[in-house]
Amino acid sequence: MTTFDFSSIEPYGNDEVPKALERLAHNPMYARLVKTMNPKIDFGSFMAMMECITTCDELQYMVMRPLIHQIVQRSATSFTYDGLENISKDQSYLFVSNHRAITLDAGLFDVALISNGFKTPEIGFGNNLMKNDFIIDLFRLNKMFTIIRDGSRRDFYNNSVFLSNYIHHVLFEKHSSVWIAQRNGRTKNGDDRTDQGLLKMFSMAGTGDFEDDFNKLRIVPVAISYEYEPCDFMKSIAEYTASTGIYEKTPHEDVLSMMMDISQKKGDIHLSICKPITPEEVGECARLVKNERFAALAGIIDKRIHKSYKLHRTNYICADLVSENAEFVDYYTTAQMEEFIKYAEHSSLKCPSEAAKEKLTEIFLGMYAKPVFNQMNDD
């Protein structure tokens, strides 16, 4: 039996917390980040409180929970959630979530759990975000584990096996839960779809019995929605440039996105913890041929997320604009539509041509409209 050393990717243990916090305290980037999240904070008192923290759980409860509340108060109209009745406090789960904001999705999920007496999960993040020692300390202190995404095809396979074994280790040996995005990277076009490769990765550390392996994992889909999509202008530009075949992520793009997640207006935010995937559903998938099993399971997860995704007036406005009709006119006013059209126009202000402007506007509106069409198609 292969023995894995997970020390390079797992969150810090409690014995590592004091030194990691000390490194943060002496890093000027940490002060800037905290003041960005809460400009009115008394940083001296804040650092005195930090000295009392000895575990990752204490850090999340005493520091991250109030800081995220501050982000919500400053940049959102409301944050609501539902579905806590679908999970138990004494059980571990594999939470598979749609992904719209780099750090805020998982941070808001943590807040919903902490505020109701649930333990927070370990959170998977790509190594593309681990740019420096400061980010590594900050993430690993917040129960984040590293997903290694680069390398050759052989490296990719070996890293997938390694990650699968780590997730099993967390669920069945640490008896903790895991949060992971349904696909690599954020959804940039509004179409939340689970990568079948992710499901195949989950099973790599299993017994090979599809039904038994996926029942043990206890998959719970999670849907988060924002009235104003985080980094919507950046996402639409990335989608546009990708469509031209010349898109290449800039070195600081992820860090800039994280900062915009914090500061950009979000309107209403809603998070839904969906019902777990049932043994009956897994059994139906297991009766299919191998590749179709994973496609069917991904479809079940997607349908849960699509149905639980809270649609906002911005989604309905864009659905009508894209379809060129007034099917959802009861969900918004004419003034609200006109206001959003002006907002959307900013996404194409610097376009070099009318054709480019038209394409970019189409992408921007489609990002907001797609969740509406997904719900309609899943009926």
N, C-alpha and C positions, 0 to 999 in steps of 0.2 A: 504493500500500500504506500502510495506516494505521500510524503510529508511536506507541507508547504510552509514557508516562512513568510508571513503576511506583514511583517514589521515595516516594510517599505511603503505600504499603501494604506494601512489601517489608521483610524483616528488615534490620537494620543491616549495612552493609559493614564490613570490618575497620578501615577508616580512621575509622569513627564509633564504634567500640567504646570507646576510652579515655575520651572525653568522656562517653559514656553511663554508663560504670562510675563515673566521678567524680560524676555527678549522683546515682546510687544511693547512693554512699558517704555523701553528705551528706543523705540523706533518712531521717528517723527511722523511716519505715514499713518500710524495708528491714531495719533491725536487728530490728524486731519480727517481721517475717516469718521471717527466718533463725532467730531464737530460738524461734519457734513450731515450726519444722520440726525443730530440734535444740536443746532447752533447755540442754544441757550444753556447747554450743560455746564456745570461747574466741574471743570476737568480735574482739579485737584481732589475734590471729594470723590469723583468717579474713580480715580486711580487708587485712592485709599480703600475704596470698596473692593477693587480688583485684588488688593493684597490679601483679602480675606478668603478668596476663592481657592478651593483645593481640588475640584472635580469639573469635568466637562458639563455635567448636569447643572451644577451650581452656576457656571458661566452662562449657560443658556437661560436659566431662570432669572438670574440677577442682572444680567447685562443685555443679552440679545433680545429677550422678550420685551423689556421696556423700550429698547432702541427701535425695534420693529414697530411697536405701537406708535412711537414718535414719527416714524416714516409715514404710517397710515394717517395719522392726524394732520400731517403737513401736506401730503400729496394725494390723498384719496378722500372721497366723500364718505365711504363706508367700507367695512370689511365684515362680511358675514360668512357663515359656514354651516353645513348640515351633514348628516350621515354618521355622527359619532355612535349612534345606536347600532351601526353595522359592524363595529369592532369591539373587542373585549380588552380590558386593561391587563389581563393575565395571559394574553396570547401574543405571539409574534406573527407578523405579516410581511409579505412582499408587496409594497405599495408601488404600483406602476402608474405614473402620472403623465398627463400632457405637460408641455414645457414651454412657457411663454417668457419668463424672466430668469436670468442666469442664477441669481441667488435668492431672489424674493419668493419664488414659488415654494421652495423647500422651507424658507424662513417663516412664511405665513402658515404653512402646514404645521411646523413645530409649535408656533404660538397657539394654534387651535388645540393641539394636543396638550401642551403644558397647562393651558388655562383650564383644562378639564380633568387634570390628574392623570393623564396618560404619559407613558415614557416616550421620549422622542426616538425616532429611528436613526440608524446610520444612513448617510446620504452619499450617493455616488456622484462624483464630478470628474470630468475629463482632465487628463494631465495637461491639456492645452491651457488650462486656467492656472496651473501651478507655475507662475512666471518667476517668482522669487521667494526668498525665505520668509518674508513677511506674509505673503498670501498662504504659503504652506502652513505656517504656524496658525494663522487665523482660521483656516479651513479645518485643519486637523483638531483644533480645540473645539470646533463645533460639530464633532462627530462625522466629519466627512472623510470618505475613503476615495482613493485615486483609481480612476479607470484609465488604463494605458491604451491609447488609441493609435499611436504611430508605429512605424516599423514595417518589415516585409510581411508577405502573406503568411509565412511560417510564424513570424513574431505575433501576428494578429491571432492566429489559431492558439498559440501557446498562452498568450495573454487572456484569451477568452476562457480557456480551461482554468487558468489561475483565478480569474475573476469569479467564475462559476463556483469554484471551491470556496472562495472567500465568502460569497453570499450564503452558501450552505453553512459555512462555519458560523457566521453571524446569527442565522436563523435557528440552527439546531444545537450549537454549542454555547454561544453567548446568550441564546434565547432573547435576542433583540430583534427589532424589525429593521427593514431596509426600505429606503425611498430611492427610486431610480426613474429617470425619464424614459418615456416610451420609445425614444429614438435618440440617436446622437445629435446633440445640438437642439436649439430652440426651433419651434415651428415658426417659419417666417412667412408662410402663405396662408395661415389660418386653418390648414387642413391637418387635424390631429390624427396621426396614423401610427400604429404600433409596428415597429420593425420586427419582422419575423426572425431575423438574425438574433435579436435580443432574446426571444423565447428559446431559440436553439441553444444560446449560451447558457440560459438558466438550467437547461437539462443536462449539460455536459458533465456535471458532478453527480448526476443521479444514477439510478440503477439501470436505466435503459427502458424501463416500463413507463411509457408516456403517462398513463392514467395515475399510477402510483406517485410518480415524481411530481406532477403538477398539483395533485391534491395536497401533497405535503407542503408545497410552497405557500399555499393560502394566498393567492394573488388577489389584491384589492385595488381596482382602478381608482384613480383620483382625477378630478377635473377642476381646473382653476380657470377663471375668466376675469378679464379686466374690461371695464367700459372703454378705457383708452389703452390700447395695446402697448405694452412697454417697448420702447425703442421702435415704434411703428415706422417712422421715417427712415431710420437706418436699415430696418429689415426690408422695406420696399426697395430701397436703393440697392441692397445686396442681391435681392431677387432679380431686379432689373439687369444689373451688371452680369449676374450669372447667366441670364438668358442670352446675353451677347457673347458669352464664352470667354470673358476676360476677367471675371471676378477672382480676386485673391485677397484673403483676409489680411488686414493690416496688423502689424505687431502689437498695437495697443488697443485693438478693436474690442476685445473681450472686457478689458478693464474699463474702457469708456462706456460700454454697455452696462456694466455693473453700476457705475456711478449714475447713469441715466435712469436705471431701474429705481434708484433711490429718490431722485429729484423730480422726474417727469410726472405730470399730473396723470392720475389713474382713474378718477371717477369712482364708481362702485366696483368693488372686488368681491367675488364670491368663490368659495371653495366647497366642493362636494366630495365626500368620502362615499364612494359607491358601494353597493352590495358586493361581497366577495364572489369570485368565480366559484360556482357550485360543483360538487362531484358529478352531478348529472350532466352539466355542460362539458366538463372535461371528458366524461365518458363518451359523449356524442362525438367529440373531436377524435378520441382514440380509435373509433371505429373506421375512420378514414385512412387512406394511404398516407405514407409518412409526411411528404411535403404539405399535403392538404390539411393535415392535423394542425400544423403551426399556423397556416393561413386562417383556418376556422377559429382557432383560439385568439389570434390577433383580432379577428373580426368581432368576437364577443367583447373583448376589452374595449375596442374602439366604439362599439355601440353603447356601452355603459358610459364612456366618457362623453360621447356626443349627446346622449339623452340627459346627462346630468350637468352639462355645460349651461350655465345661466346666460341666456341671451339678453343683451342690453339694447337700448335704443340705437346705439351706434351700429350694432349688427343689423338691426331691422332697416335702418336708413340705407345702409350700403347694399343690402339685399335688394331693395327696391330700385336703387340707382343702377345696380348691375343688370337687373332684370328689366329695367325700364318700365316698371308698372308701379301700382300703389297697393300691392297685396297686404302690406304690413303697416299701412298708414295709421291704424289705430294705436300703434305703439310709440308714436312720436308726433310732434307738431311741425308745421311748416317752418316756423322760426328755428326749431332745433335742427331740421334738415339743412336750412340755409347756413346756420352756424357751423355745422360739421363740414359742409362743402368748402367753406372758407378755410377751415382747419386743414382739410385734405389737400388744398391747393398748395400748401407749403411744401409738400413732398416733391413737387415738380418745378419749383421756382427757378432752379439753376439748370434745367434741362437745355441742351444745346439746340434742340429742334422741336417742332410741333409733334412730330411722330414719336419722339422720345418722351415728350410730356404726356401724350395720350397713353402710351404703354405703361409709364410709371403710375399714372393715375389709376389705370385699370388694375394694376397689381395692388396698389394701396387699398382701393375699395374692395377688391376681392379678398384681401386678408381679413377684413371685418365681416364680409358677407358669407364666407365659407361655412362657419359654424351653423348658420341658419339653414343652408342647403343640406348640410350633413344631418341635422335633426329631421328635416323633411324626408330625406332619402332613407332614413332608418325607420320610418314609421311602418 
